[in-house]
């Protein structure tokens, strides 16, 4: 628990508070509230991230976890900067804002559902656990990595809440690339562990987007 709280505090100071330096009135703004709640939800639904853990996982996930974290941190900081210095910190409740909020709430709900479906087999690193099996229920009937999709939608949605259009586009591309690399690494491990069983699952499901890819 203390590691997760530390993750939240350090992340929030670096990514949200520093870009708002001198504009403290924005700390209590509605957009920032949604971004903070999204960060808290993401952190508390996965194992804590530590420097030692990232180094330990590197051999298993080929730095894919680090890549996702760096893109996430960069996207949130960029969104804050774009909001404050391009959008002048204006709070605009319009269709874009609502779309962002729906993305955050829907993405987090979907991700949490997937994590609960996966149960004790959910980890933040690429590894095969004792007695692990392939889960094909819930969202896993259609997508092999639905929790990544949920996080992706929530993170991209968070940039729309502050109308950071340039950041939203960059995040969609870079985060998509980071998750693509993670999926490639993870599926190589799963194929090696489960062989033909996983290969059959690949034939009847999509990697990331239901019915599309």
KELOSE-145913 format. One line per field, with one value per residue: residue in three letters; x, y, z of N, C-alpha, C in turn. Coordinates in nm, 3 decimals. Example, Ala and Ser with C-alpha at 12.3 -4.5 7.8 and 13.67 -1.06 7.14 Angstrom:
% residues 2
res = c(ALA / SER) .
n_xx = c(1.319 / 1.285) .
n_yy = c(-0.569 / -0.225) .
n_zz = c(0.780 / 0.708) .
ca_xx = c(1.230 / 1.367) .
ca_yy = c(-0.450 / -0.106) .
ca_zz = c(0.780 / 0.714) .
c_xx = c(1.320 / 1.290) .
c_yy = c(-0.330 / 0.003) .
c_zz = c(0.780 / 0.787) .
This chain:
% residues 213
res = c(UNK / UNK / UNK / UNK / UNK / UNK / UNK / UNK / UNK / UNK / UNK / UNK / UNK / UNK / UNK / UNK / UNK / UNK / UNK / UNK / UNK / UNK / UNK / UNK / UNK / UNK / UNK / UNK / UNK / UNK / UNK / UNK / UNK / UNK / UNK / UNK / UNK / UNK / UNK / UNK / UNK / UNK / UNK / UNK / UNK / UNK / UNK / UNK / UNK / UNK / UNK / UNK / UNK / UNK / UNK / UNK / UNK / UNK / UNK / UNK / UNK / UNK / UNK / UNK / UNK / UNK / UNK / UNK / UNK / UNK / UNK / UNK / UNK / UNK / UNK / UNK / UNK / UNK / UNK / UNK / UNK / UNK / UNK / UNK / UNK / UNK / UNK / UNK / UNK / UNK / UNK / UNK / UNK / UNK / UNK / UNK / UNK / UNK / UNK / UNK / UNK / UNK / UNK / UNK / UNK / UNK / UNK / UNK / UNK / UNK / UNK / UNK / UNK / UNK / UNK / UNK / UNK / UNK / UNK / UNK / UNK / UNK / UNK / UNK / UNK / UNK / UNK / UNK / UNK / UNK / UNK / UNK / UNK / UNK / UNK / UNK / UNK / UNK / UNK / UNK / UNK / UNK / UNK / UNK / UNK / UNK / UNK / UNK / UNK / UNK / UNK / UNK / UNK / UNK / UNK / UNK / UNK / UNK / UNK / UNK / UNK / UNK / UNK / UNK / UNK / UNK / UNK / UNK / UNK / UNK / UNK / UNK / UNK / UNK / UNK / UNK / UNK / UNK / UNK / UNK / UNK / UNK / UNK / UNK / UNK / UNK / UNK / UNK / UNK / UNK / UNK / UNK / UNK / UNK / UNK / UNK / UNK / UNK / UNK / UNK / UNK / UNK / UNK / UNK / UNK / UNK / UNK / UNK / UNK / UNK / UNK / UNK / UNK) .
n_xx = c(0.082 / 0.190 / 0.382 / 0.225 / 0.087 / 0.306 / 0.382 / 0.161 / 0.178 / 0.437 / 0.414 / 0.197 / 0.297 / 0.516 / 0.400 / 0.151 / 0.145 / 0.391 / 0.385 / 0.180 / 0.281 / 0.266 / 0.011 / -0.188 / -0.458 / -0.573 / -0.553 / -0.775 / -0.952 / -1.204 / -1.117 / -0.855 / -0.919 / -1.048 / -0.829 / -0.657 / -0.812 / -0.823 / -0.554 / -0.516 / -0.692 / -0.573 / -0.325 / -0.397 / -0.513 / -0.322 / -0.005 / 0.243 / 0.476 / 0.822 / 1.166 / 1.346 / 1.181 / 1.124 / 1.376 / 1.417 / 1.212 / 1.288 / 1.433 / 1.235 / 1.025 / 1.145 / 1.186 / 0.936 / 0.741 / 0.861 / 0.864 / 0.589 / 0.525 / 0.688 / 0.582 / 0.326 / 0.373 / 0.498 / 0.291 / 0.090 / 0.215 / 0.269 / 0.010 / -0.080 / 0.091 / 0.024 / -0.242 / -0.219 / -0.048 / -0.111 / -0.386 / -0.446 / -0.536 / -0.810 / -1.126 / -1.334 / -1.644 / -1.760 / -1.850 / -1.609 / -1.486 / -1.674 / -1.652 / -1.391 / -1.421 / -1.600 / -1.432 / -1.234 / -1.383 / -1.519 / -1.301 / -1.153 / -1.342 / -1.379 / -1.119 / -1.087 / -1.283 / -1.174 / -0.937 / -1.039 / -1.162 / -0.940 / -0.821 / -0.609 / -0.410 / -0.337 / -0.076 / 0.182 / 0.397 / 0.568 / 0.522 / 0.493 / 0.279 / 0.254 / 0.044 / -0.097 / -0.349 / -0.513 / -0.729 / -1.050 / -1.291 / -1.548 / -1.441 / -1.221 / -1.301 / -1.312 / -1.097 / -0.751 / -0.593 / -0.744 / -0.730 / -0.523 / -0.634 / -0.839 / -0.689 / -0.556 / -0.766 / -0.859 / -0.635 / -0.581 / -0.826 / -0.805 / -0.642 / -0.809 / -0.991 / -0.872 / -0.858 / -0.627 / -0.523 / -0.306 / -0.141 / -0.313 / -0.324 / -0.053 / -0.024 / -0.206 / -0.077 / 0.191 / 0.147 / -0.006 / 0.188 / 0.364 / 0.209 / 0.165 / 0.423 / 0.457 / 0.257 / 0.348 / 0.584 / 0.474 / 0.300 / 0.478 / 0.594 / 0.371 / 0.300 / 0.524 / 0.491 / 0.233 / 0.190 / 0.022 / -0.232 / -0.256 / -0.215 / -0.447 / -0.631 / -0.550 / -0.641 / -0.914 / -0.967 / -0.913 / -0.623 / -0.618 / -0.823 / -1.166 / -1.311 / -1.163 / -0.868) .
n_yy = c(-0.121 / 0.129 / 0.172 / 0.212 / 0.446 / 0.616 / 0.611 / 0.746 / 1.001 / 1.095 / 1.084 / 1.260 / 1.505 / 1.553 / 1.537 / 1.673 / 1.892 / 2.041 / 2.140 / 2.321 / 2.524 / 2.827 / 2.868 / 2.799 / 2.798 / 2.623 / 2.376 / 2.283 / 2.248 / 2.106 / 1.942 / 1.863 / 1.719 / 1.491 / 1.381 / 1.320 / 1.133 / 0.933 / 0.856 / 0.760 / 0.541 / 0.379 / 0.320 / 0.185 / -0.047 / -0.220 / -0.395 / -0.221 / 0.010 / 0.006 / 0.119 / -0.087 / -0.301 / -0.255 / -0.292 / -0.559 / -0.679 / -0.630 / -0.828 / -1.009 / -0.872 / -0.719 / -0.444 / -0.339 / -0.262 / -0.037 / 0.128 / 0.180 / 0.313 / 0.542 / 0.668 / 0.718 / 0.892 / 1.105 / 1.180 / 1.275 / 1.489 / 1.650 / 1.706 / 1.866 / 2.086 / 2.175 / 2.241 / 2.451 / 2.643 / 2.667 / 2.634 / 2.813 / 2.735 / 2.721 / 2.604 / 2.405 / 2.284 / 2.077 / 1.890 / 1.756 / 1.748 / 1.590 / 1.354 / 1.284 / 1.237 / 1.021 / 0.840 / 0.807 / 0.706 / 0.486 / 0.340 / 0.278 / 0.129 / -0.088 / -0.193 / -0.265 / -0.464 / -0.656 / -0.718 / -0.832 / -1.053 / -1.193 / -1.246 / -1.397 / -1.436 / -1.201 / -0.976 / -0.722 / -0.772 / -0.964 / -1.291 / -1.642 / -1.795 / -2.029 / -2.300 / -2.152 / -2.064 / -2.028 / -1.763 / -1.726 / -1.608 / -1.353 / -1.033 / -1.140 / -1.323 / -1.202 / -1.024 / -1.046 / -0.897 / -0.717 / -0.552 / -0.378 / -0.231 / -0.098 / 0.067 / 0.220 / 0.362 / 0.513 / 0.671 / 0.816 / 0.943 / 1.110 / 1.317 / 1.454 / 1.568 / 1.799 / 1.933 / 1.897 / 1.872 / 1.822 / 1.671 / 1.458 / 1.332 / 1.260 / 1.094 / 0.888 / 0.766 / 0.706 / 0.567 / 0.361 / 0.234 / 0.156 / -0.026 / -0.211 / -0.316 / -0.430 / -0.626 / -0.794 / -0.894 / -1.020 / -1.211 / -1.378 / -1.505 / -1.638 / -1.810 / -1.972 / -2.096 / -2.217 / -2.317 / -2.486 / -2.458 / -2.187 / -2.081 / -2.159 / -2.005 / -1.753 / -1.756 / -1.725 / -1.485 / -1.129 / -0.914 / -0.654 / -0.460 / -0.516 / -0.725 / -0.602 / -0.570) .
n_zz = c(0.000 / 0.085 / -0.112 / -0.337 / -0.266 / -0.255 / -0.524 / -0.637 / -0.516 / -0.594 / -0.874 / -0.917 / -0.824 / -0.997 / -1.255 / -1.255 / -1.065 / -1.090 / -1.365 / -1.326 / -1.184 / -1.017 / -1.100 / -0.912 / -0.864 / -1.037 / -0.929 / -0.795 / -0.998 / -1.215 / -1.441 / -1.357 / -1.132 / -1.239 / -1.375 / -1.164 / -1.020 / -1.213 / -1.224 / -0.963 / -0.967 / -1.168 / -1.052 / -0.814 / -0.909 / -0.990 / -0.935 / -0.734 / -0.887 / -0.892 / -0.899 / -0.865 / -0.923 / -1.193 / -1.305 / -1.242 / -1.387 / -1.643 / -1.780 / -1.836 / -1.964 / -2.158 / -2.128 / -2.180 / -1.994 / -1.878 / -2.102 / -2.146 / -1.908 / -1.926 / -2.155 / -2.061 / -1.839 / -1.976 / -2.152 / -1.981 / -1.850 / -2.072 / -2.154 / -1.944 / -1.971 / -2.230 / -2.188 / -1.998 / -2.118 / -2.386 / -2.409 / -2.212 / -1.966 / -1.952 / -1.849 / -2.014 / -2.064 / -2.278 / -2.576 / -2.629 / -2.380 / -2.239 / -2.386 / -2.318 / -2.042 / -2.046 / -2.171 / -1.973 / -1.748 / -1.866 / -1.973 / -1.740 / -1.596 / -1.769 / -1.774 / -1.504 / -1.482 / -1.653 / -1.517 / -1.286 / -1.397 / -1.488 / -1.246 / -1.006 / -1.185 / -1.297 / -1.353 / -1.340 / -1.488 / -1.743 / -1.724 / -1.657 / -1.437 / -1.161 / -1.225 / -1.407 / -1.646 / -1.964 / -1.994 / -2.115 / -2.084 / -2.033 / -2.141 / -2.258 / -2.439 / -2.681 / -2.710 / -2.665 / -2.496 / -2.320 / -2.088 / -2.138 / -2.343 / -2.205 / -2.029 / -2.219 / -2.347 / -2.129 / -2.067 / -2.305 / -2.317 / -2.096 / -2.181 / -2.346 / -2.176 / -2.087 / -2.321 / -2.475 / -2.762 / -2.942 / -2.777 / -2.728 / -2.978 / -3.013 / -2.792 / -2.849 / -3.064 / -2.972 / -2.729 / -2.826 / -2.980 / -2.777 / -2.632 / -2.833 / -2.869 / -2.614 / -2.620 / -2.826 / -2.707 / -2.482 / -2.595 / -2.725 / -2.511 / -2.406 / -2.617 / -2.620 / -2.377 / -2.378 / -2.630 / -2.885 / -2.777 / -2.708 / -2.959 / -3.092 / -2.954 / -3.038 / -3.298 / -3.281 / -3.163 / -3.117 / -3.100 / -2.970 / -3.035 / -3.031 / -3.274 / -3.473 / -3.457) .
ca_xx = c(0.000 / 0.273 / 0.448 / 0.125 / 0.067 / 0.425 / 0.369 / 0.061 / 0.229 / 0.550 / 0.361 / 0.112 / 0.382 / 0.595 / 0.321 / 0.039 / 0.170 / 0.500 / 0.340 / 0.085 / 0.352 / 0.223 / -0.131 / -0.239 / -0.604 / -0.616 / -0.542 / -0.910 / -1.038 / -1.269 / -1.032 / -0.746 / -0.981 / -1.066 / -0.697 / -0.606 / -0.889 / -0.780 / -0.422 / -0.535 / -0.754 / -0.475 / -0.221 / -0.449 / -0.559 / -0.210 / 0.105 / 0.318 / 0.592 / 0.942 / 1.283 / 1.399 / 1.091 / 1.142 / 1.503 / 1.398 / 1.122 / 1.346 / 1.472 / 1.115 / 0.937 / 1.227 / 1.164 / 0.805 / 0.675 / 0.924 / 0.819 / 0.452 / 0.529 / 0.747 / 0.485 / 0.217 / 0.421 / 0.518 / 0.164 / 0.017 / 0.286 / 0.248 / -0.129 / -0.087 / 0.161 / -0.057 / -0.362 / -0.188 / 0.024 / -0.175 / -0.529 / -0.457 / -0.597 / -0.955 / -1.207 / -1.442 / -1.729 / -1.827 / -1.852 / -1.475 / -1.470 / -1.760 / -1.590 / -1.277 / -1.471 / -1.653 / -1.315 / -1.172 / -1.469 / -1.541 / -1.175 / -1.118 / -1.438 / -1.349 / -0.992 / -1.111 / -1.358 / -1.079 / -0.845 / -1.113 / -1.181 / -0.811 / -0.797 / -0.472 / -0.313 / -0.301 / 0.049 / 0.231 / 0.515 / 0.548 / 0.571 / 0.396 / 0.268 / 0.224 / -0.093 / -0.165 / -0.424 / -0.559 / -0.863 / -1.123 / -1.425 / -1.561 / -1.386 / -1.116 / -1.357 / -1.297 / -0.968 / -0.653 / -0.531 / -0.844 / -0.694 / -0.442 / -0.728 / -0.905 / -0.594 / -0.531 / -0.881 / -0.863 / -0.523 / -0.607 / -0.941 / -0.765 / -0.586 / -0.921 / -1.058 / -0.810 / -0.853 / -0.489 / -0.542 / -0.177 / -0.098 / -0.402 / -0.281 / 0.077 / -0.045 / -0.271 / 0.022 / 0.304 / 0.099 / -0.043 / 0.312 / 0.418 / 0.128 / 0.191 / 0.549 / 0.431 / 0.177 / 0.437 / 0.670 / 0.392 / 0.247 / 0.588 / 0.606 / 0.253 / 0.310 / 0.628 / 0.442 / 0.110 / 0.197 / -0.094 / -0.351 / -0.262 / -0.226 / -0.590 / -0.695 / -0.516 / -0.719 / -1.055 / -0.977 / -0.831 / -0.519 / -0.637 / -0.952 / -1.268 / -1.358 / -1.082 / -0.726) .
ca_yy = c(0.000 / 0.250 / 0.193 / 0.268 / 0.584 / 0.689 / 0.625 / 0.848 / 1.132 / 1.135 / 1.106 / 1.379 / 1.624 / 1.573 / 1.547 / 1.765 / 2.014 / 2.123 / 2.219 / 2.423 / 2.615 / 2.966 / 2.869 / 2.707 / 2.794 / 2.511 / 2.250 / 2.241 / 2.250 / 1.979 / 1.855 / 1.804 / 1.619 / 1.369 / 1.323 / 1.262 / 1.012 / 0.832 / 0.808 / 0.679 / 0.415 / 0.298 / 0.273 / 0.091 / -0.171 / -0.302 / -0.396 / -0.095 / 0.018 / 0.053 / 0.113 / -0.223 / -0.389 / -0.234 / -0.356 / -0.704 / -0.722 / -0.602 / -0.954 / -1.080 / -0.796 / -0.644 / -0.301 / -0.293 / -0.192 / 0.094 / 0.207 / 0.223 / 0.410 / 0.667 / 0.733 / 0.766 / 1.010 / 1.211 / 1.226 / 1.352 / 1.616 / 1.729 / 1.752 / 1.977 / 2.200 / 2.225 / 2.302 / 2.577 / 2.743 / 2.682 / 2.655 / 2.915 / 2.682 / 2.737 / 2.485 / 2.408 / 2.165 / 2.062 / 1.752 / 1.698 / 1.721 / 1.475 / 1.237 / 1.248 / 1.180 / 0.888 / 0.756 / 0.775 / 0.618 / 0.360 / 0.267 / 0.225 / 0.023 / -0.202 / -0.249 / -0.331 / -0.587 / -0.752 / -0.760 / -0.924 / -1.178 / -1.263 / -1.290 / -1.403 / -1.445 / -1.067 / -0.919 / -0.610 / -0.818 / -1.076 / -1.415 / -1.751 / -1.832 / -2.169 / -2.342 / -2.053 / -2.115 / -1.925 / -1.716 / -1.691 / -1.561 / -1.208 / -0.961 / -1.223 / -1.400 / -1.126 / -0.955 / -1.117 / -0.806 / -0.610 / -0.457 / -0.276 / -0.146 / -0.013 / 0.169 / 0.306 / 0.451 / 0.605 / 0.765 / 0.908 / 1.023 / 1.211 / 1.432 / 1.528 / 1.642 / 1.932 / 1.982 / 1.895 / 1.799 / 1.774 / 1.564 / 1.344 / 1.263 / 1.199 / 0.985 / 0.778 / 0.698 / 0.655 / 0.467 / 0.246 / 0.165 / 0.095 / -0.144 / -0.308 / -0.383 / -0.512 / -0.742 / -0.883 / -0.960 / -1.106 / -1.324 / -1.470 / -1.583 / -1.724 / -1.915 / -2.064 / -2.170 / -2.292 / -2.381 / -2.495 / -2.409 / -2.041 / -2.055 / -2.172 / -1.888 / -1.641 / -1.764 / -1.694 / -1.359 / -1.018 / -0.874 / -0.531 / -0.399 / -0.616 / -0.742 / -0.523 / -0.605) .
ca_zz = c(0.000 / 0.094 / -0.242 / -0.428 / -0.226 / -0.297 / -0.669 / -0.664 / -0.473 / -0.680 / -1.008 / -0.918 / -0.808 / -1.118 / -1.377 / -1.247 / -0.990 / -1.147 / -1.482 / -1.282 / -1.094 / -1.033 / -1.136 / -0.811 / -0.866 / -1.121 / -0.854 / -0.757 / -1.117 / -1.248 / -1.524 / -1.279 / -1.044 / -1.317 / -1.402 / -1.039 / -0.992 / -1.309 / -1.181 / -0.842 / -1.007 / -1.240 / -0.959 / -0.715 / -0.970 / -1.035 / -0.839 / -0.736 / -0.975 / -0.827 / -0.984 / -0.853 / -0.995 / -1.337 / -1.342 / -1.232 / -1.493 / -1.775 / -1.845 / -1.878 / -2.053 / -2.254 / -2.102 / -2.228 / -1.884 / -1.869 / -2.217 / -2.121 / -1.799 / -1.976 / -2.243 / -1.975 / -1.767 / -2.073 / -2.207 / -1.881 / -1.832 / -2.195 / -2.153 / -1.849 / -2.030 / -2.341 / -2.129 / -1.930 / -2.197 / -2.516 / -2.381 / -2.108 / -1.845 / -1.953 / -1.825 / -2.112 / -2.056 / -2.407 / -2.623 / -2.616 / -2.236 / -2.205 / -2.449 / -2.234 / -1.915 / -2.079 / -2.195 / -1.845 / -1.668 / -1.938 / -1.981 / -1.608 / -1.563 / -1.854 / -1.728 / -1.375 / -1.511 / -1.710 / -1.412 / -1.198 / -1.473 / -1.489 / -1.110 / -0.953 / -1.294 / -1.343 / -1.302 / -1.420 / -1.561 / -1.834 / -1.666 / -1.645 / -1.298 / -1.131 / -1.255 / -1.491 / -1.759 / -2.056 / -1.962 / -2.238 / -2.048 / -2.028 / -2.257 / -2.316 / -2.551 / -2.805 / -2.714 / -2.581 / -2.400 / -2.299 / -1.983 / -2.203 / -2.416 / -2.107 / -1.985 / -2.335 / -2.364 / -2.015 / -2.075 / -2.417 / -2.277 / -1.998 / -2.252 / -2.405 / -2.069 / -2.082 / -2.459 / -2.523 / -2.888 / -2.992 / -2.687 / -2.749 / -3.099 / -2.986 / -2.696 / -2.919 / -3.148 / -2.893 / -2.634 / -2.907 / -3.013 / -2.656 / -2.602 / -2.939 / -2.835 / -2.496 / -2.661 / -2.901 / -2.609 / -2.396 / -2.669 / -2.751 / -2.388 / -2.394 / -2.719 / -2.574 / -2.260 / -2.402 / -2.760 / -2.974 / -2.707 / -2.724 / -3.103 / -3.125 / -2.896 / -3.125 / -3.421 / -3.258 / -3.089 / -3.165 / -3.005 / -2.894 / -3.062 / -3.062 / -3.412 / -3.566 / -3.457) .
c_xx = c(0.085 / 0.344 / 0.350 / 0.098 / 0.184 / 0.423 / 0.276 / 0.115 / 0.339 / 0.500 / 0.283 / 0.194 / 0.455 / 0.509 / 0.212 / 0.074 / 0.279 / 0.458 / 0.242 / 0.149 / 0.312 / 0.077 / -0.207 / -0.391 / -0.657 / -0.614 / -0.680 / -1.006 / -1.093 / -1.181 / -0.922 / -0.800 / -0.999 / -0.932 / -0.638 / -0.679 / -0.850 / -0.646 / -0.435 / -0.593 / -0.655 / -0.372 / -0.275 / -0.501 / -0.444 / -0.100 / 0.183 / 0.440 / 0.709 / 1.059 / 1.344 / 1.313 / 1.106 / 1.269 / 1.489 / 1.314 / 1.183 / 1.382 / 1.352 / 1.036 / 1.011 / 1.197 / 1.030 / 0.727 / 0.729 / 0.877 / 0.680 / 0.448 / 0.582 / 0.651 / 0.370 / 0.256 / 0.436 / 0.388 / 0.087 / 0.082 / 0.264 / 0.106 / -0.146 / -0.024 / 0.080 / -0.181 / -0.332 / -0.133 / -0.027 / -0.324 / -0.554 / -0.531 / -0.747 / -1.024 / -1.329 / -1.520 / -1.810 / -1.824 / -1.718 / -1.449 / -1.549 / -1.703 / -1.471 / -1.319 / -1.525 / -1.538 / -1.249 / -1.255 / -1.490 / -1.415 / -1.137 / -1.213 / -1.405 / -1.221 / -1.011 / -1.185 / -1.264 / -0.984 / -0.913 / -1.138 / -1.053 / -0.774 / -0.650 / -0.366 / -0.273 / -0.173 / 0.088 / 0.353 / 0.481 / 0.608 / 0.457 / 0.396 / 0.237 / 0.075 / -0.169 / -0.236 / -0.470 / -0.704 / -0.932 / -1.266 / -1.428 / -1.510 / -1.279 / -1.168 / -1.324 / -1.159 / -0.871 / -0.589 / -0.625 / -0.808 / -0.606 / -0.531 / -0.797 / -0.815 / -0.568 / -0.643 / -0.886 / -0.754 / -0.543 / -0.725 / -0.903 / -0.704 / -0.696 / -0.994 / -1.002 / -0.792 / -0.710 / -0.484 / -0.411 / -0.126 / -0.183 / -0.358 / -0.148 / 0.063 / -0.107 / -0.170 / 0.131 / 0.260 / 0.054 / 0.080 / 0.372 / 0.342 / 0.147 / 0.318 / 0.530 / 0.356 / 0.262 / 0.525 / 0.591 / 0.342 / 0.356 / 0.608 / 0.492 / 0.255 / 0.413 / 0.579 / 0.326 / 0.100 / 0.069 / -0.221 / -0.365 / -0.277 / -0.372 / -0.667 / -0.669 / -0.603 / -0.864 / -1.074 / -0.887 / -0.729 / -0.565 / -0.774 / -1.054 / -1.311 / -1.271 / -0.939 / -0.689) .
c_yy = c(0.127 / 0.280 / 0.254 / 0.414 / 0.671 / 0.713 / 0.741 / 0.988 / 1.181 / 1.169 / 1.237 / 1.507 / 1.655 / 1.608 / 1.654 / 1.898 / 2.102 / 2.202 / 2.331 / 2.527 / 2.761 / 2.981 / 2.777 / 2.699 / 2.677 / 2.377 / 2.194 / 2.239 / 2.110 / 1.889 / 1.787 / 1.698 / 1.487 / 1.302 / 1.257 / 1.133 / 0.899 / 0.771 / 0.718 / 0.542 / 0.324 / 0.240 / 0.165 / -0.040 / -0.254 / -0.301 / -0.265 / -0.102 / 0.078 / 0.043 / -0.026 / -0.321 / -0.378 / -0.302 / -0.507 / -0.756 / -0.711 / -0.729 / -1.029 / -1.004 / -0.707 / -0.494 / -0.250 / -0.219 / -0.050 / 0.184 / 0.262 / 0.332 / 0.545 / 0.742 / 0.791 / 0.894 / 1.129 / 1.268 / 1.314 / 1.488 / 1.708 / 1.785 / 1.871 / 2.103 / 2.260 / 2.296 / 2.440 / 2.683 / 2.759 / 2.713 / 2.755 / 2.867 / 2.695 / 2.602 / 2.493 / 2.276 / 2.158 / 1.916 / 1.683 / 1.659 / 1.596 / 1.347 / 1.189 / 1.182 / 1.039 / 0.791 / 0.713 / 0.674 / 0.483 / 0.276 / 0.202 / 0.112 / -0.104 / -0.271 / -0.325 / -0.461 / -0.695 / -0.806 / -0.859 / -1.057 / -1.260 / -1.314 / -1.291 / -1.415 / -1.307 / -1.021 / -0.801 / -0.648 / -0.936 / -1.201 / -1.516 / -1.798 / -1.981 / -2.196 / -2.238 / -2.121 / -1.998 / -1.890 / -1.670 / -1.645 / -1.410 / -1.144 / -1.043 / -1.317 / -1.334 / -1.062 / -1.024 / -1.028 / -0.688 / -0.511 / -0.345 / -0.178 / -0.049 / 0.100 / 0.269 / 0.408 / 0.555 / 0.711 / 0.865 / 1.000 / 1.135 / 1.334 / 1.517 / 1.611 / 1.784 / 1.992 / 1.994 / 1.812 / 1.742 / 1.658 / 1.440 / 1.263 / 1.191 / 1.080 / 0.864 / 0.696 / 0.631 / 0.546 / 0.342 / 0.165 / 0.093 / -0.032 / -0.252 / -0.387 / -0.476 / -0.640 / -0.843 / -0.963 / -1.061 / -1.229 / -1.425 / -1.562 / -1.682 / -1.838 / -2.018 / -2.151 / -2.263 / -2.355 / -2.373 / -2.443 / -2.257 / -2.004 / -2.064 / -2.051 / -1.764 / -1.638 / -1.719 / -1.562 / -1.253 / -0.979 / -0.761 / -0.466 / -0.506 / -0.610 / -0.669 / -0.572 / -0.677) .
c_zz = c(0.000 / -0.038 / -0.342 / -0.395 / -0.268 / -0.447 / -0.704 / -0.632 / -0.566 / -0.820 / -1.014 / -0.907 / -0.937 / -1.239 / -1.371 / -1.178 / -1.049 / -1.271 / -1.444 / -1.192 / -1.122 / -1.072 / -1.040 / -0.808 / -0.946 / -1.047 / -0.820 / -0.876 / -1.147 / -1.337 / -1.445 / -1.184 / -1.117 / -1.346 / -1.279 / -1.005 / -1.086 / -1.269 / -1.059 / -0.878 / -1.078 / -1.146 / -0.866 / -0.776 / -1.027 / -0.928 / -0.848 / -0.827 / -0.898 / -0.924 / -0.983 / -0.931 / -1.144 / -1.384 / -1.341 / -1.347 / -1.632 / -1.850 / -1.898 / -1.983 / -2.154 / -2.250 / -2.152 / -2.119 / -1.872 / -1.983 / -2.196 / -2.015 / -1.848 / -2.068 / -2.161 / -1.902 / -1.862 / -2.126 / -2.108 / -1.856 / -1.952 / -2.200 / -2.060 / -1.909 / -2.144 / -2.290 / -2.073 / -2.024 / -2.340 / -2.496 / -2.271 / -1.984 / -1.839 / -1.930 / -1.916 / -2.105 / -2.185 / -2.448 / -2.609 / -2.470 / -2.196 / -2.264 / -2.366 / -2.104 / -1.938 / -2.104 / -2.066 / -1.766 / -1.736 / -1.945 / -1.850 / -1.567 / -1.640 / -1.807 / -1.596 / -1.393 / -1.564 / -1.605 / -1.319 / -1.268 / -1.471 / -1.351 / -1.070 / -1.062 / -1.349 / -1.274 / -1.390 / -1.501 / -1.650 / -1.770 / -1.662 / -1.500 / -1.283 / -1.152 / -1.340 / -1.607 / -1.845 / -2.022 / -2.090 / -2.207 / -2.045 / -2.156 / -2.328 / -2.425 / -2.684 / -2.822 / -2.618 / -2.475 / -2.369 / -2.189 / -2.039 / -2.279 / -2.321 / -2.060 / -2.097 / -2.353 / -2.252 / -2.026 / -2.189 / -2.382 / -2.181 / -2.065 / -2.316 / -2.301 / -2.059 / -2.222 / -2.512 / -2.651 / -2.944 / -2.908 / -2.705 / -2.870 / -3.076 / -2.892 / -2.763 / -3.000 / -3.063 / -2.795 / -2.708 / -2.945 / -2.895 / -2.620 / -2.709 / -2.908 / -2.715 / -2.533 / -2.738 / -2.806 / -2.527 / -2.471 / -2.706 / -2.631 / -2.375 / -2.496 / -2.676 / -2.460 / -2.292 / -2.541 / -2.840 / -2.909 / -2.724 / -2.871 / -3.147 / -3.073 / -2.982 / -3.250 / -3.403 / -3.182 / -3.153 / -3.058 / -2.912 / -2.911 / -3.101 / -3.209 / -3.517 / -3.572 / -3.328) .
